[in-house]
Amino acid sequence: MSSTAGRIARVVVGVVLIIAGIAVGGTGGIVLIIVGLLPIGTGVANVCLLGPLVGAGLKGDGRAHA
């Protein structure tokens, strides 16, 4: 997920969550919008929060950090 495709996937998931939040409306919609901002932020910053859990690096340089 630290590749360019991973970054794009995170941004797309974030946008989908925001659109779903707008469609749902109310408190649940606001929660979805806020949750949708997280993958967009990590995609833009080139950070993969799940990377260390699968043996990859936190930053998107594609190398594992020991």
All heavy atoms as TSV, in Angstrom:
chain	resi	resn	atom	element	x	y	z
A	1	MET	N	N	0.815	-1.206	0.000
A	1	MET	CA	C	0.000	0.000	0.000
A	1	MET	C	C	0.851	1.259	0.000
A	1	MET	O	O	0.313	2.339	0.010
A	1	MET	CB	C	-0.921	0.002	1.211
A	1	MET	CG	C	-2.073	-0.988	1.153
A	1	MET	SD	S	-3.226	-0.718	-0.163
A	1	MET	CE	C	-4.118	0.698	0.418
A	2	SER	N	N	2.156	1.125	0.009
A	2	SER	CA	C	2.993	2.314	-0.006
A	2	SER	C	C	3.391	2.693	-1.424
A	2	SER	O	O	4.156	3.616	-1.618
A	2	SER	CB	C	4.242	2.092	0.856
A	2	SER	OG	O	5.012	1.034	0.337
A	3	SER	N	N	2.847	2.002	-2.409
A	3	SER	CA	C	3.134	2.316	-3.804
A	3	SER	C	C	2.192	3.421	-4.287
A	3	SER	O	O	1.294	3.857	-3.585
A	3	SER	CB	C	2.940	1.069	-4.661
A	3	SER	OG	O	1.577	0.694	-4.635
A	4	THR	N	N	2.419	3.849	-5.513
A	4	THR	CA	C	1.536	4.848	-6.102
A	4	THR	C	C	0.110	4.321	-6.186
A	4	THR	O	O	-0.850	5.057	-5.908
A	4	THR	CB	C	2.043	5.235	-7.503
A	4	THR	OG1	O	3.385	5.733	-7.384
A	4	THR	CG2	C	1.169	6.294	-8.131
A	5	ALA	N	N	-0.044	3.062	-6.541
A	5	ALA	CA	C	-1.386	2.468	-6.601
A	5	ALA	C	C	-2.042	2.471	-5.219
A	5	ALA	O	O	-3.252	2.704	-5.097
A	5	ALA	CB	C	-1.305	1.046	-7.146
A	6	GLY	N	N	-1.265	2.214	-4.191
A	6	GLY	CA	C	-1.790	2.240	-2.830
A	6	GLY	C	C	-2.247	3.628	-2.426
A	6	GLY	O	O	-3.285	3.798	-1.774
A	7	ARG	N	N	-1.473	4.631	-2.812
A	7	ARG	CA	C	-1.853	6.014	-2.514
A	7	ARG	C	C	-3.159	6.363	-3.204
A	7	ARG	O	O	-4.061	6.944	-2.605
A	7	ARG	CB	C	-0.760	6.981	-2.978
A	7	ARG	CG	C	0.507	6.901	-2.163
A	7	ARG	CD	C	1.547	7.845	-2.686
A	7	ARG	NE	N	1.139	9.222	-2.401
A	7	ARG	CZ	C	1.795	10.283	-2.830
A	7	ARG	NH1	N	2.860	10.140	-3.587
A	7	ARG	NH2	N	1.386	11.480	-2.527
A	8	ILE	N	N	-3.264	5.984	-4.475
A	8	ILE	CA	C	-4.479	6.268	-5.225
A	8	ILE	C	C	-5.667	5.538	-4.601
A	8	ILE	O	O	-6.757	6.112	-4.456
A	8	ILE	CB	C	-4.298	5.893	-6.706
A	8	ILE	CG1	C	-3.283	6.827	-7.350
A	8	ILE	CG2	C	-5.625	5.927	-7.450
A	8	ILE	CD1	C	-2.835	6.413	-8.741
A	9	ALA	N	N	-5.449	4.287	-4.196
A	9	ALA	CA	C	-6.524	3.505	-3.575
A	9	ALA	C	C	-7.002	4.168	-2.286
A	9	ALA	O	O	-8.217	4.238	-2.028
A	9	ALA	CB	C	-6.051	2.083	-3.305
A	10	ARG	N	N	-6.076	4.661	-1.476
A	10	ARG	CA	C	-6.469	5.315	-0.225
A	10	ARG	C	C	-7.276	6.582	-0.494
A	10	ARG	O	O	-8.275	6.850	0.186
A	10	ARG	CB	C	-5.241	5.630	0.625
A	10	ARG	CG	C	-4.616	4.381	1.214
A	10	ARG	CD	C	-3.597	4.699	2.293
A	10	ARG	NE	N	-2.483	5.526	1.859
A	10	ARG	CZ	C	-1.367	5.071	1.312
A	10	ARG	NH1	N	-1.212	3.784	1.124
A	10	ARG	NH2	N	-0.404	5.890	0.977
A	11	VAL	N	N	-6.867	7.359	-1.471
A	11	VAL	CA	C	-7.602	8.579	-1.791
A	11	VAL	C	C	-8.992	8.238	-2.324
A	11	VAL	O	O	-9.990	8.870	-1.942
A	11	VAL	CB	C	-6.804	9.444	-2.799
A	11	VAL	CG1	C	-7.640	10.582	-3.313
A	11	VAL	CG2	C	-5.527	9.976	-2.151
A	12	VAL	N	N	-9.088	7.226	-3.185
A	12	VAL	CA	C	-10.385	6.823	-3.733
A	12	VAL	C	C	-11.306	6.339	-2.620
A	12	VAL	O	O	-12.493	6.708	-2.565
A	12	VAL	CB	C	-10.213	5.746	-4.834
A	12	VAL	CG1	C	-11.535	5.105	-5.198
A	12	VAL	CG2	C	-9.546	6.351	-6.059
A	13	VAL	N	N	-10.788	5.526	-1.706
A	13	VAL	CA	C	-11.607	5.047	-0.580
A	13	VAL	C	C	-12.085	6.230	0.261
A	13	VAL	O	O	-13.250	6.281	0.674
A	13	VAL	CB	C	-10.817	4.035	0.280
A	13	VAL	CG1	C	-11.506	3.782	1.610
A	13	VAL	CG2	C	-10.628	2.741	-0.477
A	14	GLY	N	N	-11.215	7.185	0.497
A	14	GLY	CA	C	-11.611	8.370	1.255
A	14	GLY	C	C	-12.716	9.154	0.575
A	14	GLY	O	O	-13.691	9.574	1.215
A	15	VAL	N	N	-12.592	9.331	-0.731
A	15	VAL	CA	C	-13.620	10.059	-1.480
A	15	VAL	C	C	-14.952	9.298	-1.437
A	15	VAL	O	O	-16.017	9.907	-1.247
A	15	VAL	CB	C	-13.159	10.309	-2.929
A	15	VAL	CG1	C	-14.293	10.823	-3.785
A	15	VAL	CG2	C	-11.988	11.289	-2.952
A	16	VAL	N	N	-14.894	7.977	-1.581
A	16	VAL	CA	C	-16.117	7.171	-1.520
A	16	VAL	C	C	-16.775	7.306	-0.142
A	16	VAL	O	O	-18.002	7.444	-0.043
A	16	VAL	CB	C	-15.816	5.690	-1.850
A	16	VAL	CG1	C	-16.986	4.790	-1.505
A	16	VAL	CG2	C	-15.448	5.550	-3.319
A	17	LEU	N	N	-15.985	7.287	0.914
A	17	LEU	CA	C	-16.548	7.448	2.258
A	17	LEU	C	C	-17.187	8.822	2.435
A	17	LEU	O	O	-18.253	8.944	3.057
A	17	LEU	CB	C	-15.465	7.230	3.316
A	17	LEU	CG	C	-15.038	5.782	3.552
A	17	LEU	CD1	C	-13.806	5.729	4.442
A	17	LEU	CD2	C	-16.175	4.990	4.158
A	18	ILE	N	N	-16.566	9.846	1.892
A	18	ILE	CA	C	-17.130	11.188	2.005
A	18	ILE	C	C	-18.438	11.289	1.224
A	18	ILE	O	O	-19.426	11.850	1.715
A	18	ILE	CB	C	-16.102	12.241	1.542
A	18	ILE	CG1	C	-14.979	12.330	2.577
A	18	ILE	CG2	C	-16.763	13.597	1.345
A	18	ILE	CD1	C	-13.820	13.205	2.172
A	19	ILE	N	N	-18.461	10.728	0.019
A	19	ILE	CA	C	-19.702	10.735	-0.766
A	19	ILE	C	C	-20.803	9.963	-0.035
A	19	ILE	O	O	-21.955	10.405	0.019
A	19	ILE	CB	C	-19.448	10.168	-2.175
A	19	ILE	CG1	C	-18.573	11.137	-2.970
A	19	ILE	CG2	C	-20.757	9.902	-2.902
A	19	ILE	CD1	C	-18.062	10.588	-4.278
A	20	ALA	N	N	-20.442	8.822	0.541
A	20	ALA	CA	C	-21.423	8.041	1.304
A	20	ALA	C	C	-21.922	8.844	2.504
A	20	ALA	O	O	-23.113	8.813	2.828
A	20	ALA	CB	C	-20.810	6.721	1.762
A	21	GLY	N	N	-21.023	9.562	3.148
A	21	GLY	CA	C	-21.426	10.385	4.292
A	21	GLY	C	C	-22.390	11.483	3.902
A	21	GLY	O	O	-23.351	11.767	4.625
A	22	ILE	N	N	-22.154	12.084	2.741
A	22	ILE	CA	C	-23.065	13.126	2.263
A	22	ILE	C	C	-24.426	12.515	1.940
A	22	ILE	O	O	-25.471	13.093	2.246
A	22	ILE	CB	C	-22.460	13.839	1.038
A	22	ILE	CG1	C	-21.229	14.655	1.472
A	22	ILE	CG2	C	-23.485	14.732	0.354
A	22	ILE	CD1	C	-20.397	15.189	0.324
A	23	ALA	N	N	-24.410	11.326	1.330
A	23	ALA	CA	C	-25.657	10.661	0.968
A	23	ALA	C	C	-26.451	10.233	2.199
A	23	ALA	O	O	-27.675	10.340	2.223
A	23	ALA	CB	C	-25.370	9.450	0.084
A	24	VAL	N	N	-25.750	9.742	3.219
A	24	VAL	CA	C	-26.421	9.262	4.429
A	24	VAL	C	C	-26.976	10.430	5.235
A	24	VAL	O	O	-28.098	10.399	5.718
A	24	VAL	CB	C	-25.448	8.416	5.296
A	24	VAL	CG1	C	-26.017	8.142	6.666
A	24	VAL	CG2	C	-25.104	7.134	4.584
A	25	GLY	N	N	-26.164	11.468	5.392
A	25	GLY	CA	C	-26.594	12.632	6.160
A	25	GLY	C	C	-26.636	12.345	7.654
A	25	GLY	O	O	-26.349	11.240	8.112
A	26	GLY	N	N	-26.999	13.331	8.405
A	26	GLY	CA	C	-27.126	13.196	9.852
A	26	GLY	C	C	-25.790	12.923	10.533
A	26	GLY	O	O	-24.715	13.163	9.983
A	27	THR	N	N	-25.874	12.398	11.740
A	27	THR	CA	C	-24.678	12.120	12.532
A	27	THR	C	C	-23.829	11.033	11.892
A	27	THR	O	O	-22.601	11.142	11.848
A	27	THR	CB	C	-25.070	11.697	13.961
A	27	THR	OG1	O	-25.901	12.712	14.530
A	27	THR	CG2	C	-23.853	11.495	14.821
A	28	GLY	N	N	-24.455	9.980	11.381
A	28	GLY	CA	C	-23.708	8.915	10.711
A	28	GLY	C	C	-22.948	9.434	9.504
A	28	GLY	O	O	-21.828	9.019	9.228
A	29	GLY	N	N	-23.565	10.347	8.779
A	29	GLY	CA	C	-22.910	10.936	7.623
A	29	GLY	C	C	-21.703	11.767	8.011
A	29	GLY	O	O	-20.661	11.720	7.347
A	30	ILE	N	N	-21.828	12.508	9.092
A	30	ILE	CA	C	-20.703	13.314	9.568
A	30	ILE	C	C	-19.551	12.411	9.978
A	30	ILE	O	O	-18.393	12.690	9.677
A	30	ILE	CB	C	-21.143	14.227	10.730
A	30	ILE	CG1	C	-22.121	15.287	10.202
A	30	ILE	CG2	C	-19.946	14.892	11.400
A	30	ILE	CD1	C	-22.791	16.108	11.268
A	31	VAL	N	N	-19.867	11.310	10.638
A	31	VAL	CA	C	-18.833	10.351	11.038
A	31	VAL	C	C	-18.134	9.787	9.803
A	31	VAL	O	O	-16.903	9.691	9.758
A	31	VAL	CB	C	-19.425	9.230	11.921
A	31	VAL	CG1	C	-18.430	8.114	12.132
A	31	VAL	CG2	C	-19.900	9.794	13.245
A	32	LEU	N	N	-18.912	9.407	8.784
A	32	LEU	CA	C	-18.309	8.878	7.552
A	32	LEU	C	C	-17.420	9.910	6.876
A	32	LEU	O	O	-16.354	9.579	6.352
A	32	LEU	CB	C	-19.397	8.415	6.581
A	32	LEU	CG	C	-20.029	7.066	6.861
A	32	LEU	CD1	C	-21.184	6.822	5.903
A	32	LEU	CD2	C	-19.011	5.953	6.752
A	33	ILE	N	N	-17.837	11.155	6.866
A	33	ILE	CA	C	-17.029	12.215	6.257
A	33	ILE	C	C	-15.707	12.359	7.005
A	33	ILE	O	O	-14.643	12.438	6.394
A	33	ILE	CB	C	-17.809	13.537	6.231
A	33	ILE	CG1	C	-18.968	13.430	5.235
A	33	ILE	CG2	C	-16.893	14.705	5.882
A	33	ILE	CD1	C	-19.953	14.584	5.301
A	34	ILE	N	N	-15.779	12.369	8.320
A	34	ILE	CA	C	-14.547	12.512	9.115
A	34	ILE	C	C	-13.642	11.305	8.906
A	34	ILE	O	O	-12.426	11.455	8.724
A	34	ILE	CB	C	-14.893	12.710	10.605
A	34	ILE	CG1	C	-15.581	14.075	10.789
A	34	ILE	CG2	C	-13.648	12.596	11.484
A	34	ILE	CD1	C	-16.176	14.291	12.159
A	35	VAL	N	N	-14.212	10.095	8.908
A	35	VAL	CA	C	-13.422	8.889	8.676
A	35	VAL	C	C	-12.830	8.907	7.265
A	35	VAL	O	O	-11.710	8.461	7.046
A	35	VAL	CB	C	-14.273	7.623	8.924
A	35	VAL	CG1	C	-13.561	6.377	8.458
A	35	VAL	CG2	C	-14.630	7.517	10.398
A	36	GLY	N	N	-13.551	9.446	6.300
A	36	GLY	CA	C	-13.064	9.536	4.932
A	36	GLY	C	C	-11.877	10.454	4.766
A	36	GLY	O	O	-11.072	10.300	3.835
A	37	LEU	N	N	-11.732	11.411	5.659
A	37	LEU	CA	C	-10.584	12.324	5.583
A	37	LEU	C	C	-9.270	11.625	5.928
A	37	LEU	O	O	-8.215	12.026	5.429
A	37	LEU	CB	C	-10.805	13.523	6.507
A	37	LEU	CG	C	-11.936	14.462	6.101
A	37	LEU	CD1	C	-12.148	15.519	7.181
A	37	LEU	CD2	C	-11.656	15.101	4.763
A	38	LEU	N	N	-9.323	10.594	6.757
A	38	LEU	CA	C	-8.098	9.892	7.165
A	38	LEU	C	C	-7.378	9.236	5.990
A	38	LEU	O	O	-6.185	9.491	5.783
A	38	LEU	CB	C	-8.398	8.872	8.263
A	38	LEU	CG	C	-7.192	8.096	8.783
A	38	LEU	CD1	C	-6.205	9.035	9.466
A	38	LEU	CD2	C	-7.640	7.018	9.734
A	39	PRO	N	N	-8.039	8.396	5.169
A	39	PRO	CA	C	-7.306	7.806	4.050
A	39	PRO	C	C	-6.866	8.837	3.009
A	39	PRO	O	O	-5.831	8.670	2.365
A	39	PRO	CB	C	-8.273	6.780	3.455
A	39	PRO	CG	C	-9.598	7.089	4.011
A	39	PRO	CD	C	-9.386	7.841	5.292
A	40	ILE	N	N	-7.630	9.914	2.853
A	40	ILE	CA	C	-7.197	10.965	1.922
A	40	ILE	C	C	-5.922	11.613	2.444
A	40	ILE	O	O	-4.967	11.815	1.703
A	40	ILE	CB	C	-8.311	12.007	1.713
A	40	ILE	CG1	C	-9.450	11.387	0.915
A	40	ILE	CG2	C	-7.765	13.240	0.995
A	40	ILE	CD1	C	-10.655	12.292	0.750
A	41	GLY	N	N	-5.900	11.914	3.728
A	41	GLY	CA	C	-4.703	12.531	4.320
A	41	GLY	C	C	-3.489	11.632	4.245
A	41	GLY	O	O	-2.390	12.091	3.920
A	42	THR	N	N	-3.668	10.353	4.509
A	42	THR	CA	C	-2.520	9.452	4.448
A	42	THR	C	C	-2.057	9.247	3.011
A	42	THR	O	O	-0.867	9.107	2.752
A	42	THR	CB	C	-2.831	8.088	5.101
A	42	THR	OG1	O	-3.931	7.479	4.431
A	42	THR	CG2	C	-3.117	8.233	6.575
A	43	GLY	N	N	-2.995	9.241	2.064
A	43	GLY	CA	C	-2.615	9.105	0.662
A	43	GLY	C	C	-1.850	10.315	0.161
A	43	GLY	O	O	-0.839	10.187	-0.533
A	44	VAL	N	N	-2.304	11.496	0.528
A	44	VAL	CA	C	-1.632	12.729	0.108
A	44	VAL	C	C	-0.259	12.841	0.764
A	44	VAL	O	O	0.712	13.264	0.134
A	44	VAL	CB	C	-2.517	13.954	0.446
A	44	VAL	CG1	C	-1.758	15.251	0.272
A	44	VAL	CG2	C	-3.757	13.957	-0.426
A	45	ALA	N	N	-0.149	12.443	2.032
A	45	ALA	CA	C	1.118	12.538	2.763
A	45	ALA	C	C	2.054	11.367	2.459
A	45	ALA	O	O	3.172	11.334	2.965
A	45	ALA	CB	C	0.853	12.597	4.265
A	46	ASN	N	N	1.594	10.400	1.663
A	46	ASN	CA	C	2.390	9.218	1.310
A	46	ASN	C	C	2.792	8.430	2.548
A	46	ASN	O	O	3.939	8.031	2.722
A	46	ASN	CB	C	3.614	9.604	0.482
A	46	ASN	CG	C	4.215	8.409	-0.222
A	46	ASN	OD1	O	3.558	7.396	-0.426
A	46	ASN	ND2	N	5.472	8.521	-0.595
A	47	VAL	N	N	1.826	8.221	3.416
A	47	VAL	CA	C	2.021	7.447	4.636
A	47	VAL	C	C	1.011	6.312	4.631
A	47	VAL	O	O	-0.155	6.511	4.320
A	47	VAL	CB	C	1.798	8.331	5.885
A	47	VAL	CG1	C	1.877	7.526	7.154
A	47	VAL	CG2	C	2.787	9.473	5.917
A	48	CYS	N	N	1.464	5.104	4.976
A	48	CYS	CA	C	0.552	3.969	5.080
A	48	CYS	C	C	0.560	3.493	6.533
A	48	CYS	O	O	1.540	2.907	6.998
A	48	CYS	CB	C	0.973	2.842	4.137
A	48	CYS	SG	S	-0.173	1.462	4.170
A	49	LEU	N	N	-0.529	3.766	7.226
A	49	LEU	CA	C	-0.590	3.420	8.647
A	49	LEU	C	C	-0.581	1.922	8.889
A	49	LEU	O	O	-0.188	1.463	9.955
A	49	LEU	CB	C	-1.839	4.047	9.272
A	49	LEU	CG	C	-1.899	5.578	9.225
A	49	LEU	CD1	C	-3.217	6.059	9.806
A	49	LEU	CD2	C	-0.727	6.188	9.949
A	50	LEU	N	N	-1.005	1.137	7.907
A	50	LEU	CA	C	-1.018	-0.318	8.062
A	50	LEU	C	C	0.305	-0.953	7.637
A	50	LEU	O	O	0.509	-2.145	7.857
A	50	LEU	CB	C	-2.163	-0.929	7.249
A	50	LEU	CG	C	-3.564	-0.489	7.654
A	50	LEU	CD1	C	-4.601	-1.111	6.732
A	50	LEU	CD2	C	-3.850	-0.838	9.087
A	51	GLY	N	N	1.191	-0.199	7.033
A	51	GLY	CA	C	2.466	-0.726	6.546
A	51	GLY	C	C	3.272	-1.477	7.606
A	51	GLY	O	O	3.714	-2.602	7.367
A	52	PRO	N	N	3.496	-0.888	8.782
A	52	PRO	CA	C	4.286	-1.588	9.797
A	52	PRO	C	C	3.655	-2.902	10.261
A	52	PRO	O	O	4.357	-3.814	10.683
A	52	PRO	CB	C	4.353	-0.587	10.955
A	52	PRO	CG	C	4.195	0.743	10.299
A	52	PRO	CD	C	3.240	0.505	9.162
A	53	LEU	N	N	2.346	-3.017	10.163
A	53	LEU	CA	C	1.680	-4.252	10.578
A	53	LEU	C	C	1.946	-5.409	9.622
A	53	LEU	O	O	1.858	-6.572	10.011
A	53	LEU	CB	C	0.173	-4.028	10.692
A	53	LEU	CG	C	-0.277	-3.020	11.751
A	53	LEU	CD1	C	-1.781	-2.818	11.680
A	53	LEU	CD2	C	0.137	-3.474	13.137
A	54	VAL	N	N	2.267	-5.093	8.373
A	54	VAL	CA	C	2.521	-6.130	7.368
A	54	VAL	C	C	3.988	-6.177	6.955
A	54	VAL	O	O	4.329	-6.752	5.933
A	54	VAL	CB	C	1.607	-5.943	6.133
A	54	VAL	CG1	C	0.160	-6.139	6.502
A	54	VAL	CG2	C	1.828	-4.594	5.484
A	55	GLY	N	N	4.855	-5.558	7.737
A	55	GLY	CA	C	6.289	-5.620	7.483
A	55	GLY	C	C	6.799	-4.600	6.488
A	55	GLY	O	O	7.945	-4.673	6.061
A	56	ALA	N	N	5.978	-3.643	6.106
A	56	ALA	CA	C	6.406	-2.586	5.190
A	56	ALA	C	C	6.712	-1.327	5.997
A	56	ALA	O	O	6.428	-1.248	7.187
A	56	ALA	CB	C	5.309	-2.308	4.165
A	57	GLY	N	N	7.253	-0.353	5.341
A	57	GLY	CA	C	7.574	0.894	6.017
A	57	GLY	C	C	6.348	1.775	6.186
A	57	GLY	O	O	5.316	1.578	5.548
A	58	LEU	N	N	6.478	2.755	7.065
A	58	LEU	CA	C	5.398	3.709	7.297
A	58	LEU	C	C	5.318	4.707	6.147
A	58	LEU	O	O	4.240	5.053	5.685
A	58	LEU	CB	C	5.629	4.441	8.621
A	58	LEU	CG	C	4.528	5.389	9.073
A	58	LEU	CD1	C	3.252	4.621	9.354
A	58	LEU	CD2	C	4.967	6.141	10.312
A	59	LYS	N	N	6.459	5.157	5.677
A	59	LYS	CA	C	6.504	6.081	4.549
A	59	LYS	C	C	6.463	5.300	3.255
A	59	LYS	O	O	6.811	4.136	3.207
A	59	LYS	CB	C	7.773	6.942	4.584
A	59	LYS	CG	C	7.825	7.938	5.705
A	59	LYS	CD	C	6.754	8.993	5.576
A	59	LYS	CE	C	7.140	9.992	4.515
A	59	LYS	NZ	N	6.150	11.028	4.303
A	60	GLY	N	N	6.082	5.947	2.184
A	60	GLY	CA	C	5.880	5.291	0.910
A	60	GLY	C	C	7.120	5.111	0.075
A	60	GLY	O	O	7.083	5.310	-1.128
A	61	ASP	N	N	8.233	4.747	0.679
A	61	ASP	CA	C	9.445	4.531	-0.107
A	61	ASP	C	C	9.578	3.081	-0.567
A	61	ASP	O	O	10.505	2.724	-1.262
A	61	ASP	CB	C	10.691	4.941	0.658
A	61	ASP	CG	C	10.845	4.207	2.000
A	61	ASP	OD1	O	10.052	3.293	2.268
A	61	ASP	OD2	O	11.757	4.564	2.747
A	62	GLY	N	N	8.617	2.223	-0.191
A	62	GLY	CA	C	8.587	0.854	-0.663
A	62	GLY	C	C	9.528	-0.108	0.052
A	62	GLY	O	O	9.565	-1.274	-0.233
A	63	ARG	N	N	10.322	0.369	0.999
A	63	ARG	CA	C	11.253	-0.491	1.722
A	63	ARG	C	C	10.718	-0.801	3.109
A	63	ARG	O	O	10.143	0.053	3.757
A	63	ARG	CB	C	12.610	0.194	1.863
A	63	ARG	CG	C	13.316	0.394	0.547
A	63	ARG	CD	C	14.579	1.162	0.762
A	63	ARG	NE	N	14.178	2.521	1.135
A	63	ARG	CZ	C	15.024	3.453	1.538
A	63	ARG	NH1	N	16.295	3.198	1.649
A	63	ARG	NH2	N	14.601	4.668	1.836
A	64	ALA	N	N	10.964	-2.016	3.556
A	64	ALA	CA	C	10.586	-2.380	4.921
A	64	ALA	C	C	11.615	-1.825	5.887
A	64	ALA	O	O	12.797	-1.746	5.583
A	64	ALA	CB	C	10.515	-3.902	5.048
A	65	HIS	N	N	11.129	-1.399	7.035
A	65	HIS	CA	C	12.024	-0.882	8.070
A	65	HIS	C	C	12.012	-1.848	9.248
A	65	HIS	O	O	10.984	-2.198	9.766
A	65	HIS	CB	C	11.538	0.512	8.530
A	65	HIS	CG	C	11.578	1.515	7.428
A	65	HIS	ND1	N	10.451	1.933	6.784
A	65	HIS	CD2	C	12.613	2.147	6.837
A	65	HIS	CE1	C	10.776	2.813	5.865
A	65	HIS	NE2	N	12.088	2.950	5.874
A	66	ALA	N	N	13.210	-2.255	9.643
A	66	ALA	CA	C	13.320	-3.220	10.734
A	66	ALA	C	C	13.242	-2.567	12.089
A	66	ALA	O	O	13.487	-1.471	12.317
A	66	ALA	CB	C	14.615	-3.997	10.615
